[in-house]
Amino acid sequence: MYYRETGQIVSSYIEDRRMVPVREDRWIMWAFLAFMFFVVPFIGNDYWFSAILIPIMVLGIASLGLNIASGYTGQLSLGTAGFMSFGAFTAYNLLLRVEWMNIWLAFLAAGVVAGLMGVIFGLPSLRIKGFYLLVSTLCAQFFHEWLFNAYPWFLNYASSGVVHLPPFHYRFMPFQDQIFDMLGMAKEYNAYVWRYLIALIVCVVLALAAKNMVRSSTGRNWMAVRDMDIAAKVIGIPVGKTKLNAFFVSCFYCGVAGAMYSYCYIGNLDFMIYDLRRSFLVMFMIILGGLGSILGSFLGAIFVYGWPILVTRFGDAVFGGGYLDTAFVENNSKIVVGTIIVVLLIYQPFGFAGLWNTIKHRLRIWPFRT
């Protein structure tokens, strides 16, 4: 029988602690990664990169960051877009003002700065929880809007309040100019295919890092605090340190996602796009995808972002191009997403990730019943 743990013998503790224990799952994972890295860049076009693949990966990372704080640690947060903004502005100013800076180091610094801001705004979690903590994290949302509006230095004194990101900011490998000259390639470093590859690499690295963290003692501490912080304290877990650690890691992911949002997705910097609506959007993604699930973070991003595109494509195919206007698609998306959130909260609290795990479980015990 295929797709069974039975018969897949392990001979060491390292093999027993594999991230993906079932052999067939590992085959699917490697095939999917190979397809995304070596096939999609050659068959994809700018529309697929700019309108579908890149934003889903970027919002998936932002959802994963919020899921670490809310889903794994139980610390409610509504400042996701604010932390994304801190990351975006950090990456921009480093790439603008530091000559030797490359996009990888800028993304790393963006995550660190956003993580430190997350620790500052997460300090109330040491005293309050629940709805009150949700409101306190909202301060980050309003603080970033005031900071970047009051001090135009962060936008390089742009009078319009929006900065277009130049191609030379996309320095993603050593001796980049020489390599492109040697291969006779155009120096369009901000082409969508390069943005896609940058986003894909960051997405894979951060997803694997999150998977390993939640399997480690750090992740177990997060979940212990989420389930019952008083009991966690009794058994010796440093609750305050664990909460701040979760806020740092969560906001680190959100900061990297913010830098990716500006550099890989929209190609410009504007603090107004990191508004409260963006925070709610990411929150809806983790509710739909599944709290406390890495896969659920990406499933929620795929659905929430992909549903309007699917409705538009369906309308164009059935009724002809341009039949469904933007207002109809947006309102339809809100109705459908809201309805599905209510249904999932009632019948499947673990979201799409819970549905997927149920399907996998039934496949693995088929033809037997539960």
KAZIMO-V480095 format. One record per residue. N is the residue number from 1. SS is DSSP state (H for helix, E for strand, C for the rest). BURIAL is + if it has 16 or more other C-alpha atoms within 10 Angstrom, else -. D_LAST is the distance of its C-alpha to the last C-alpha in Angstrom with 2 decimals. Layout:
N & SS & BURIAL & D_LAST
N & SS & BURIAL & D_LAST
This chain:
1 & C & - & 17.36
2 & C & - & 17.94
3 & C & - & 16.21
4 & C & - & 14.94
5 & C & - & 16.28
6 & C & - & 16.66
7 & C & - & 20.29
8 & C & - & 21.56
9 & C & - & 23.92
10 & C & - & 25.82
11 & C & - & 29.24
12 & C & - & 30.32
13 & H & - & 29.38
14 & H & - & 30.25
15 & H & - & 27.72
16 & H & - & 25.06
17 & C & - & 25.86
18 & C & - & 25.71
19 & C & - & 25.16
20 & C & - & 22.79
21 & C & - & 21.11
22 & C & - & 19.45
23 & H & - & 22.27
24 & H & - & 21.24
25 & H & - & 21.12
26 & H & - & 24.59
27 & H & - & 25.87
28 & H & - & 24.82
29 & H & - & 26.42
30 & H & - & 29.63
31 & H & - & 29.92
32 & H & - & 29.57
33 & H & - & 32.19
34 & H & - & 34.49
35 & H & - & 34.33
36 & H & - & 35.13
37 & H & - & 37.98
38 & H & - & 39.60
39 & C & - & 38.92
40 & H & + & 38.72
41 & H & + & 42.18
42 & H & - & 43.79
43 & H & - & 42.13
44 & C & - & 41.75
45 & C & - & 44.55
46 & H & - & 45.87
47 & H & - & 43.98
48 & H & - & 40.57
49 & H & + & 41.55
50 & H & + & 43.24
51 & H & - & 41.24
52 & H & + & 37.63
53 & H & + & 36.80
54 & H & + & 39.05
55 & H & + & 38.38
56 & H & + & 34.60
57 & H & + & 34.92
58 & H & + & 37.46
59 & H & + & 35.55
60 & H & + & 32.37
61 & H & + & 34.34
62 & H & + & 35.70
63 & H & + & 32.25
64 & H & + & 31.09
65 & H & + & 34.15
66 & H & + & 33.47
67 & H & + & 29.82
68 & H & + & 31.09
69 & H & + & 33.23
70 & H & + & 31.13
71 & H & + & 27.49
72 & H & + & 27.79
73 & C & + & 30.76
74 & C & + & 30.74
75 & C & + & 34.34
76 & C & + & 34.92
77 & C & + & 37.36
78 & C & + & 39.12
79 & C & + & 41.63
80 & H & + & 39.67
81 & H & + & 42.28
82 & H & + & 45.07
83 & H & + & 43.75
84 & H & + & 43.29
85 & H & + & 46.94
86 & H & + & 48.11
87 & H & + & 46.48
88 & H & + & 48.01
89 & H & + & 51.49
90 & H & + & 51.34
91 & H & + & 50.53
92 & H & + & 53.25
93 & H & + & 55.98
94 & H & + & 55.29
95 & H & + & 55.39
96 & H & - & 58.48
97 & H & - & 60.47
98 & C & - & 59.50
99 & C & - & 60.85
100 & C & - & 58.71
101 & C & + & 55.42
102 & C & + & 52.62
103 & H & + & 49.55
104 & H & + & 47.15
105 & H & - & 49.23
106 & H & + & 49.67
107 & H & + & 45.93
108 & H & + & 45.55
109 & H & + & 48.39
110 & H & + & 46.96
111 & H & + & 43.75
112 & H & + & 45.78
113 & H & + & 48.05
114 & H & + & 45.23
115 & H & + & 43.44
116 & H & + & 46.63
117 & H & + & 47.01
118 & H & + & 43.43
119 & H & + & 44.39
120 & H & - & 47.44
121 & H & + & 45.62
122 & H & + & 42.75
123 & H & + & 45.19
124 & H & - & 44.69
125 & H & + & 41.08
126 & H & - & 42.67
127 & C & - & 43.87
128 & C & - & 41.88
129 & C & - & 38.31
130 & C & - & 36.37
131 & H & - & 38.45
132 & H & - & 41.67
133 & H & + & 40.46
134 & H & + & 39.37
135 & H & - & 42.92
136 & H & + & 44.54
137 & H & + & 42.79
138 & H & + & 44.11
139 & H & - & 47.51
140 & H & + & 46.71
141 & H & + & 46.41
142 & H & - & 49.90
143 & H & - & 51.43
144 & H & + & 50.79
145 & H & + & 52.30
146 & H & - & 55.40
147 & H & - & 55.78
148 & H & + & 55.68
149 & H & - & 57.74
150 & H & - & 60.36
151 & C & - & 60.90
152 & H & - & 61.36
153 & H & - & 61.79
154 & H & - & 58.04
155 & H & + & 58.36
156 & C & - & 61.52
157 & C & - & 63.60
158 & C & - & 62.24
159 & C & - & 63.94
160 & C & - & 61.17
161 & C & - & 58.47
162 & C & - & 56.46
163 & E & + & 56.84
164 & E & - & 56.05
165 & C & + & 54.68
166 & C & - & 57.00
167 & H & - & 55.87
168 & H & - & 57.37
169 & H & + & 54.78
170 & C & + & 52.13
171 & C & + & 53.18
172 & C & + & 50.08
173 & C & - & 51.57
174 & C & - & 54.79
175 & C & - & 57.80
176 & H & - & 56.09
177 & H & - & 59.35
178 & H & - & 60.62
179 & H & - & 57.43
180 & H & - & 57.37
181 & H & - & 61.09
182 & H & - & 60.66
183 & C & - & 57.93
184 & C & - & 59.89
185 & C & - & 57.15
186 & C & - & 57.89
187 & C & - & 57.57
188 & C & - & 55.18
189 & C & + & 53.08
190 & C & + & 51.51
191 & C & + & 50.34
192 & H & + & 46.82
193 & H & + & 45.62
194 & H & + & 46.73
195 & H & + & 45.22
196 & H & + & 41.90
197 & H & + & 42.01
198 & H & + & 43.03
199 & H & + & 40.19
200 & H & + & 37.66
201 & H & - & 38.89
202 & H & + & 38.85
203 & H & + & 35.39
204 & H & - & 33.90
205 & H & - & 35.81
206 & H & + & 34.86
207 & H & + & 31.16
208 & H & - & 31.08
209 & H & - & 33.18
210 & H & + & 30.86
211 & H & + & 27.81
212 & H & - & 29.80
213 & H & + & 31.13
214 & H & + & 27.85
215 & H & - & 26.78
216 & C & - & 30.15
217 & H & - & 31.63
218 & H & - & 32.95
219 & H & + & 29.56
220 & H & + & 28.30
221 & H & + & 31.45
222 & H & + & 30.81
223 & H & + & 27.38
224 & H & + & 28.84
225 & H & + & 31.60
226 & H & + & 29.27
227 & H & - & 27.16
228 & C & - & 30.27
229 & H & + & 33.59
230 & H & - & 35.31
231 & H & - & 32.88
232 & H & + & 33.15
233 & H & - & 36.92
234 & H & - & 36.82
235 & C & - & 35.06
236 & C & - & 37.67
237 & C & + & 36.28
238 & C & - & 39.23
239 & H & + & 37.87
240 & H & + & 40.85
241 & H & - & 40.91
242 & H & + & 37.17
243 & H & + & 37.56
244 & H & + & 40.58
245 & H & + & 38.94
246 & H & + & 36.05
247 & H & + & 38.64
248 & H & + & 40.57
249 & H & + & 37.69
250 & H & + & 36.42
251 & H & + & 39.93
252 & H & + & 40.56
253 & H & + & 37.84
254 & H & + & 39.22
255 & H & + & 42.73
256 & H & + & 41.83
257 & H & + & 40.06
258 & H & + & 43.26
259 & H & + & 45.41
260 & H & + & 43.15
261 & H & + & 43.30
262 & H & + & 47.10
263 & H & + & 47.66
264 & H & + & 44.85
265 & H & + & 44.22
266 & H & + & 47.21
267 & C & + & 50.02
268 & E & + & 51.95
269 & E & + & 52.01
270 & C & + & 52.13
271 & H & + & 51.02
272 & H & - & 50.59
273 & H & - & 47.44
274 & C & + & 45.69
275 & C & + & 45.78
276 & H & + & 43.62
277 & H & - & 41.84
278 & H & + & 40.55
279 & H & + & 39.11
280 & H & - & 37.30
281 & H & + & 36.02
282 & H & + & 34.47
283 & H & + & 32.96
284 & H & + & 31.33
285 & H & + & 29.91
286 & H & + & 28.05
287 & H & + & 26.80
288 & H & + & 25.45
289 & H & + & 24.21
290 & C & + & 22.65
291 & C & + & 24.46
292 & C & + & 24.15
293 & C & + & 23.07
294 & H & + & 25.46
295 & H & + & 23.72
296 & H & + & 23.59
297 & H & + & 27.37
298 & H & + & 27.99
299 & H & + & 25.53
300 & H & + & 27.34
301 & H & + & 30.67
302 & H & + & 29.83
303 & H & + & 28.90
304 & H & + & 31.72
305 & H & + & 34.34
306 & H & + & 33.18
307 & H & + & 32.69
308 & H & + & 36.49
309 & H & + & 37.17
310 & H & - & 34.63
311 & H & + & 36.22
312 & H & + & 39.66
313 & H & + & 38.89
314 & H & - & 37.35
315 & H & + & 40.40
316 & H & - & 42.80
317 & H & - & 41.18
318 & H & - & 41.21
319 & H & - & 44.33
320 & C & - & 46.34
321 & C & - & 47.05
322 & C & - & 47.88
323 & C & - & 46.75
324 & C & + & 44.38
325 & C & - & 46.36
326 & H & - & 45.22
327 & H & - & 45.24
328 & H & - & 42.90
329 & H & + & 40.39
330 & H & - & 40.55
331 & H & - & 40.19
332 & H & - & 37.34
333 & H & + & 35.51
334 & H & - & 36.05
335 & H & - & 34.78
336 & H & - & 31.61
337 & H & + & 30.83
338 & H & - & 31.56
339 & H & - & 29.41
340 & H & - & 26.38
341 & H & + & 26.95
342 & H & - & 26.93
343 & H & - & 23.78
344 & H & + & 21.88
345 & H & - & 23.26
346 & H & - & 21.97
347 & H & - & 18.51
348 & C & + & 17.70
349 & C & + & 20.05
350 & C & + & 19.11
351 & H & + & 20.56
352 & H & + & 20.13
353 & H & + & 19.01
354 & H & + & 15.99
355 & H & + & 15.21
356 & H & - & 15.81
357 & H & - & 13.58
358 & H & - & 10.61
359 & H & - & 11.74
360 & H & - & 12.28
361 & H & - & 8.90
362 & H & - & 7.55
363 & H & - & 10.75
364 & H & + & 10.52
365 & H & - & 7.59
366 & C & - & 9.01
367 & C & - & 9.78
368 & C & - & 6.78
369 & C & - & 3.78
370 & C & - & 0.00
